[in-house]
Amino acid sequence: MTTLILKGKAGLAGPAPAHQWSGAQVRFQNPDGTWGSYVDLAILPSAVPANITSNYTLQASDDGKILKNAPGTPGTAIALTIPNTLVPGFTCTLIRADAGTFSVAAASGATNRSSATQVADQYNIATIYVFANSNGTSAEFLVLGDVV
């Protein structure tokens, strides 16, 4: 997502634009009188971290999710395996919320192109980013962020 910030003189305050609500969705009236599409303002399910309580292999459905290590026994190490089938553009955020290590390993056929293999310390964050998979069974990924 690109954020554009424009700076200039503040204009005069005007009336709020005409808008309509439907649950957690809102749409605005265009200058020509037509209505724009509804935009969902609800918190996305992926914005709420999913607890990972034991060793886990990422799934395609984890794309865009936030995963937090939360072992049943505090201080327990958790290993996350990156399969060879993830598609380019797949991203997943990891939060090391527990004192136990939160490590990343490549499954057979997948390749970690960074030197990082775990989230550095408790309360640090990392991102898994898959940037290539030439034949569907050779995912190449990076581990980025607060990592070692």
Sequence and secondary structure as in RCSB ss.txt:
>XXXX:A:sequence
MTTLILKGKAGLAGPAPAHQWSGAQVRFQNPDGTWGSYVDLAILPSAVPANITSNYTLQASDDGKILKNAPGTPG
TAIALTIPNTLVPGFTCTLIRADAGTFSVAAASGATNRSSATQVADQYNIATIYVFANSNGTSAEFLVLGDVV
>XXXX:A:secstr
                  EEEETTEEEEB TTS B   EE S  GGGS EEE S EE  GGGTT EEEE  SSTT
  EEEEE TT  TT EEEEE  SSS EEEEE TT EE SS  BB STT EEEEEEEE TTSS  EEEEEESB 
